[in-house]
């Protein structure tokens, strides 16, 4: 009898051990799932906080532009601070705002009659060591008819159709077949994609872009123009043209060549700005590019486009 009871006790003990082991396995599984869920939740909250930090800087950039109501825009204004770096919400956010009208507008190339812009673009690429073949590719791409042989675009993976006309953003140049990353990196800091009737702001234009438009201006004259502009931004286009020695009226020199820059191509203020923003929290990174258009009251500053990337 005692042997039988001992056997039953053994079975009960084994069953209890099996049950404990099963319950332990279930507990470990549930804890693992809970921990994975917590990690996912933390990652989601961190990603959301990074996005909020990007939003905060974007709101700051927009506010600085809204507060600047003067007719003259220059690089000494609050919105043009070279880099703003702020600790914010468990991480950091950095960014800067660049006047897009201080750059070469690629969409000027869509106008076949704007010969000055086409010539300036070729000179700009030569300055930056970019082959003239690339200049010709871009000029053809931005023409109304587009490339005569789109086969190279169709062979891309995935296949693409060429732009054939004005671009929305200069970053689209990265899709042009045959443009190397090295040449693209040299070109992008000096170009923008804006409406074709936008003007070049003489108070924010870079030296490289200005040299492309005025190739015959001496180094001393360039230095003087930029020193004068830093001390006192140009209050009018006529004042700038006088400073660089460009005739304003054709009647001043009826037999000479037409001026390289015309007053209607220039301005002392801007409507278009681009903010480049980076945010980081605990190893999570995100970047955002925003293009603003600033118009007179009551429209104010509006977002033209926004792209957020997470490397």
C-alpha positions as semicolon CSV with decimal commas, in nm:
position;residue;x (nm);y (nm);z (nm)
1;X;0,000;0,000;0,000
2;X;0,278;0,237;0,091
3;X;0,450;0,162;-0,243
4;X;0,135;0,257;-0,432
5;X;0,104;0,583;-0,238
6;X;0,469;0,657;-0,305
7;X;0,414;0,607;-0,679
8;X;0,109;0,838;-0,676
9;X;0,306;1,101;-0,484
10;X;0,580;1,079;-0,745
11;X;0,331;1,135;-1,024
12;X;0,183;1,432;-0,842
13;X;0,530;1,579;-0,789
14;X;0,622;1,533;-1,156
15;X;0,296;1,689;-1,269
16;X;0,350;1,981;-1,032
17;X;0,702;2,032;-1,166
18;X;0,574;2,019;-1,525
19;X;0,301;2,270;-1,439
20;X;0,552;2,502;-1,267
21;X;0,783;2,477;-1,566
22;X;0,497;2,554;-1,805
23;X;0,383;2,848;-1,598
24;X;0,741;2,973;-1,580
25;X;0,773;2,950;-1,958
26;X;0,447;3,141;-2,001
27;X;0,564;3,403;-1,753
28;X;0,897;3,440;-1,933
29;X;0,713;3,471;-2,268
30;X;0,473;3,732;-2,132
31;X;0,757;3,928;-1,972
32;X;0,953;3,916;-2,299
33;X;0,652;4,041;-2,492
34;X;0,592;4,312;-2,233
35;X;0,958;4,418;-2,254
36;X;0,947;4,423;-2,634
37;X;0,628;4,625;-2,616
38;X;0,793;4,867;-2,375
39;X;1,091;4,905;-2,608
40;X;0,860;4,969;-2,903
41;X;0,663;5,219;-2,697
42;X;0,982;5,397;-2,589
43;X;1,104;5,407;-2,949
44;X;0,769;5,544;-3,065
45;X;0,769;5,810;-2,793
46;X;1,129;5,906;-2,880
47;X;1,046;5,931;-3,250
48;X;0,745;6,146;-3,164
49;X;0,963;6,371;-2,946
50;X;1,217;6,409;-3,229
51;X;0,933;6,515;-3,458
52;X;0,812;6,765;-3,198
53;X;1,162;6,911;-3,177
54;X;1,169;6,951;-3,555
55;X;0,827;7,118;-3,533
56;X;0,957;7,354;-3,264
57;X;1,249;7,472;-3,476
58;X;1,026;7,507;-3,782
59;X;0,790;7,724;-3,578
60;X;1,086;7,935;-3,461
61;X;1,212;7,985;-3,818
62;X;0,866;8,083;-3,934
63;X;0,823;8,326;-3,643
64;X;1,155;8,498;-3,716
65;X;1,051;8,547;-4,078
66;X;0,709;8,679;-3,976
67;X;0,866;8,932;-3,742
68;X;1,088;9,069;-4,017
69;X;0,858;9,311;-4,193
70;X;1,119;9,537;-4,354
71;X;1,147;9,577;-4,731
72;X;1,520;9,496;-4,726
73;X;1,646;9,143;-4,648
74;X;2,012;9,080;-4,567
75;X;2,236;8,831;-4,388
76;X;2,257;9,039;-4,072
77;X;1,894;8,979;-3,975
78;X;1,779;8,745;-3,698
79;X;1,635;8,483;-3,937
80;X;1,978;8,456;-4,108
81;X;2,170;8,339;-3,799
82;X;2,432;8,097;-3,942
83;X;2,335;7,809;-3,706
84;X;2,097;7,792;-3,412
85;X;2,181;7,504;-3,175
86;X;1,945;7,444;-2,882
87;X;1,902;7,175;-2,614
88;X;1,537;7,080;-2,630
89;X;1,328;6,794;-2,493
90;X;1,596;6,533;-2,393
91;X;1,799;6,607;-2,704
92;X;1,917;6,879;-2,938
93;X;1,783;7,057;-3,239
94;X;1,995;7,261;-3,480
95;X;1,916;7,445;-3,797
96;X;1,963;7,744;-4,021
97;X;1,752;7,943;-4,266
98;X;1,888;8,037;-4,608
99;X;1,748;8,300;-4,842
100;X;1,672;8,108;-5,160
101;X;1,679;8,429;-5,363
102;X;2,048;8,463;-5,287
103;X;2,104;8,149;-5,497
104;X;2,082;8,071;-5,868
105;X;1,725;7,981;-5,957
106;X;1,738;7,671;-6,179
107;X;1,395;7,748;-6,320
108;X;1,536;8,057;-6,493
109;X;1,676;7,800;-6,737
110;X;1,321;7,714;-6,848
111;X;1,307;8,053;-7,021
112;X;1,501;8,028;-7,349
113;X;1,504;8,409;-7,378
114;X;1,684;8,462;-7,047
115;X;2,023;8,425;-7,211
116;X;2,202;8,598;-6,923
117;X;2,091;8,323;-6,683
118;X;2,199;8,045;-6,920
119;X;2,545;8,198;-6,956
120;X;2,575;8,262;-6,583
121;X;2,480;7,900;-6,510
122;X;2,755;7,772;-6,736
123;X;3,007;8,001;-6,567
124;X;2,888;7,891;-6,222
125;X;2,945;7,525;-6,307
126;X;3,289;7,602;-6,450
127;X;3,379;7,778;-6,124
128;X;3,282;7,468;-5,927
129;X;3,466;7,225;-6,153
130;X;3,147;7,072;-6,293
131;X;3,169;6,965;-6,662
132;X;2,986;7,175;-6,919
133;X;2,821;6,855;-7,037
134;X;2,634;6,854;-6,704
135;X;2,527;7,216;-6,758
136;X;2,389;7,123;-7,099
137;X;2,204;6,821;-6,953
138;X;2,035;7,037;-6,692
139;X;1,948;7,312;-6,941
140;X;1,788;7,061;-7,176
141;X;1,606;6,894;-6,887
142;X;1,452;7,224;-6,775
143;X;1,345;7,326;-7,122
144;X;0,976;7,295;-7,203
145;X;1,034;7,005;-7,444
146;X;1,273;6,824;-7,210
147;X;1,535;6,569;-7,323
148;X;1,506;6,460;-7,684
149;X;1,614;6,108;-7,584
150;X;1,454;6,004;-7,252
151;X;1,577;5,645;-7,289
152;X;1,842;5,689;-7,017
153;X;1,566;5,783;-6,773
154;X;1,357;5,482;-6,871
155;X;1,652;5,251;-6,805
156;X;1,678;5,364;-6,442
157;X;1,560;5,130;-6,165
158;X;1,281;5,208;-6,115
159;X;1,217;5,376;-6,450
160;X;1,150;5,751;-6,437
161;X;1,018;6,019;-6,665
162;X;1,229;6,336;-6,708
163;X;1,105;6,657;-6,548
164;X;1,070;6,850;-6,876
165;X;1,020;7,200;-6,739
166;X;1,049;7,381;-6,405
167;X;1,154;7,185;-6,097
168;X;0,985;7,184;-5,757
169;X;1,313;7,148;-5,569
170;X;1,683;7,158;-5,658
171;X;1,728;6,816;-5,494
172;X;1,564;6,666;-5,804
173;X;1,899;6,709;-5,979
174;X;2,006;6,390;-5,799
175;X;1,778;6,197;-6,037
176;X;1,944;6,327;-6,353
177;X;2,131;6,037;-6,520
178;X;2,504;6,092;-6,547
179;X;2,548;6,355;-6,274
180;X;2,801;6,227;-6,023
181;X;2,752;6,269;-5,648
182;X;3,075;6,471;-5,638
183;X;2,958;6,721;-5,898
184;X;2,613;6,739;-5,740
185;X;2,766;6,819;-5,400
186;X;2,961;7,106;-5,556
187;X;2,655;7,251;-5,729
188;X;2,369;7,220;-5,476
189;X;2,495;7,486;-5,227
190;X;2,453;7,753;-5,497
191;X;2,118;7,667;-5,658
192;X;1,748;7,671;-5,574
193;X;1,422;7,591;-5,754
194;X;1,179;7,883;-5,739
195;X;0,912;8,031;-5,965
196;X;1,070;8,151;-6,287
197;X;0,985;8,516;-6,221
198;X;1,171;8,528;-5,888
199;X;1,451;8,782;-5,853
200;X;1,809;8,768;-5,728
201;X;1,848;8,942;-5,392
202;X;2,160;9,159;-5,418
203;X;2,190;9,174;-5,038
204;X;2,213;8,795;-4,989
205;X;2,357;8,670;-5,319
206;X;2,673;8,466;-5,268
207;X;3,002;8,577;-5,418
208;X;3,007;8,268;-5,643
209;X;2,667;8,340;-5,795
210;X;2,741;8,709;-5,839
211;X;3,069;8,628;-6,014
212;X;2,875;8,405;-6,253
213;X;2,654;8,697;-6,350
214;X;2,932;8,960;-6,352
215;X;3,244;8,779;-6,476
216;X;3,430;9,097;-6,570
217;X;3,409;9,268;-6,232
218;X;3,754;9,300;-6,072
219;X;3,843;9,131;-5,744
220;X;3,883;9,472;-5,581
221;X;3,534;9,572;-5,696
222;X;3,384;9,249;-5,559
223;X;3,552;9,300;-5,223
224;X;3,430;9,658;-5,207
225;X;3,072;9,559;-5,290
226;X;3,063;9,293;-5,019
227;X;3,225;9,524;-4,762
228;X;2,972;9,796;-4,841
229;X;2,685;9,547;-4,829
230;X;2,793;9,418;-4,487
231;X;2,823;9,770;-4,345
232;X;2,500;9,893;-4,502
233;X;2,273;9,665;-4,710
234;X;2,164;9,809;-5,045
235;X;1,835;9,995;-5,010
236;X;1,761;9,982;-5,385
237;X;1,854;9,788;-5,696
238;X;1,975;10,109;-5,860
239;X;2,225;10,161;-5,576
240;X;2,362;9,811;-5,628
241;X;2,394;9,850;-6,004
242;X;2,576;10,179;-5,955
243;X;2,812;10,011;-5,707
244;X;2,908;9,737;-5,953
245;X;2,927;9,976;-6,247
246;X;2,642;9,830;-6,451
247;X;2,454;10,077;-6,669
248;X;2,089;10,105;-6,568
249;X;1,944;10,266;-6,879
250;X;2,021;10,152;-7,232
251;X;2,029;10,519;-7,337
252;X;2,350;10,560;-7,138
253;X;2,534;10,346;-7,389
254;X;2,317;10,274;-7,694
255;X;2,602;10,133;-7,901
256;X;2,746;9,907;-7,631
257;X;2,653;9,551;-7,535
258;X;2,337;9,503;-7,330
259;X;2,393;9,499;-6,953
260;X;2,444;9,157;-6,796
261;X;2,196;9,235;-6,520
262;X;1,870;9,422;-6,559
263;X;1,679;9,586;-6,272
264;X;1,380;9,356;-6,326
265;X;1,601;9,055;-6,251
266;X;1,708;9,192;-5,912
267;X;1,566;9,288;-5,574
268;X;1,676;9,398;-5,227
269;X;1,417;9,181;-5,049
270;X;1,306;8,818;-5,065
271;X;0,997;8,599;-5,050
272;X;1,153;8,252;-5,053
273;X;1,347;8,090;-4,768
274;X;1,460;7,736;-4,685
275;X;1,514;7,599;-4,334
276;X;1,741;7,297;-4,283
277;X;1,678;7,132;-3,944
278;X;1,833;6,836;-3,756
279;X;1,709;6,684;-3,428
280;X;1,852;6,404;-3,211
281;X;1,743;6,220;-2,894
282;X;1,921;5,917;-2,743
283;X;2,068;5,805;-3,075
284;X;1,753;5,876;-3,278
285;X;1,802;6,129;-3,559
286;X;1,578;6,307;-3,805
287;X;1,622;6,588;-4,056
288;X;1,376;6,825;-4,218
289;X;1,385;7,067;-4,510
290;X;1,115;7,333;-4,527
291;X;1,063;7,600;-4,791
292;X;0,868;7,906;-4,680
293;X;0,709;8,174;-4,891
294;X;0,667;8,509;-4,720
295;X;0,404;8,740;-4,861
296;X;0,257;9,069;-4,749
297;X;-0,023;9,094;-4,492
298;X;-0,267;8,925;-4,449
299;X;-0,113;8,613;-4,608
300;X;0,217;8,619;-4,417
301;X;0,452;8,320;-4,413
302;X;0,325;7,992;-4,562
303;X;0,489;7,652;-4,604
304;X;0,554;7,575;-4,971
305;X;0,681;7,221;-4,909
306;X;0,827;7,011;-4,626
307;X;1,030;6,687;-4,631
308;X;1,130;6,491;-4,317
309;X;1,385;6,208;-4,336
310;X;1,500;5,961;-4,071
311;X;1,842;5,812;-4,156
